[in-house]
């Protein structure tokens, strides 16, 4: 079977897909394909969208597109797999919304200890396993998929309720990850120091800056004019701080530390292991918590500089006394409400 990715585009832009167009009376393959409209709205580092899909009969396989790996910012491919996991959760959520029960197998043909470097090895296989009504809570998650954006500005000072924090942590646990929270000023101050140092080391690395510029320009070609009020909205979500104005290695201060000071709640998403399976589960947990937060009116963005560097990643782990942090997430509310519109196109790659 031909496994070379073949560019494929749906008739409508995914950000404006109409749920009433779901092909309920068509084949399982066509229904799976329609739900990819929602899968590709997942966040990814620098908007790389590092995935492609393959339809094999009535099953859909998810692959990592390693041509979109970031060798400097993400040498292990961790962020790449996390992004694929987020896309997988969106796919699961969409299938459930349309009354379809997905049967998901993670790393179906990867043996324990094998490196995840072969693009021919799928990260997941999704099959349809009957029909089941979608609960109200999951319907709310689905409706949040197209309303979720990365918010790059400062948040209101209003605290996030403990009931919502508990819910976010429970959702992460359900997907096989953990979500630690940093709320007190002293811990956030310590985190600011870690982020500042990671910023400095990254931005003084010529290879890092070259990679950042390359992908920023590549994504910028997809950006239509922004509507009024949308200046602080990121694309699908980037596993990093907003860097556009921070490419000067002589930078005094740190955009990340300024954002931490204005954030009522910092979440640290992590896992109990650091394997490709843990990364894939963390990606699904990430997207589930982001959608849960967005359904509750809370926005989010990312500060991943410390996680990208092994030394500072260890420091973040010590803050929580937990192993293997995967991502730092800023949570907060915004007033007045920001415009809800995508700033970059979604990327579809599918092979048959």
Buried (B, 14 or more C-beta within 10 A) or exposed (E): EEBEBEEBEBEEEBBEBEBEEBEEEEEBBBBBBBBBBBBBBBBBBBBBBBBBBBBBEEBBBBBBBEEBBBEBBBEBBBBBBBBBBBBBBBBBBBBBBBBBBBEBEBBEEBEEEEEBEEBEBBBBBBBBEEEEEBEEEBBBBBBBBBEBBBBBBBBEEEEBEEEBBEBBBEBBEEBBBBBBBBBEEEBBEBBBBBBBBBBBBBBEBEEBBEBBEEBBEEBEEBEEEEEEEBEBBBBBBBBBBBBEEBEEEEBEEBBBBBBBEEBBBBBBBBBEBBBBBBBBBBBBBBBBBBBBBBBBEBBBBBBBBBBBBEEBBEBBBEBBEBEBBBBBBBBBBBEEEBBBBBBBBBBBBBBE
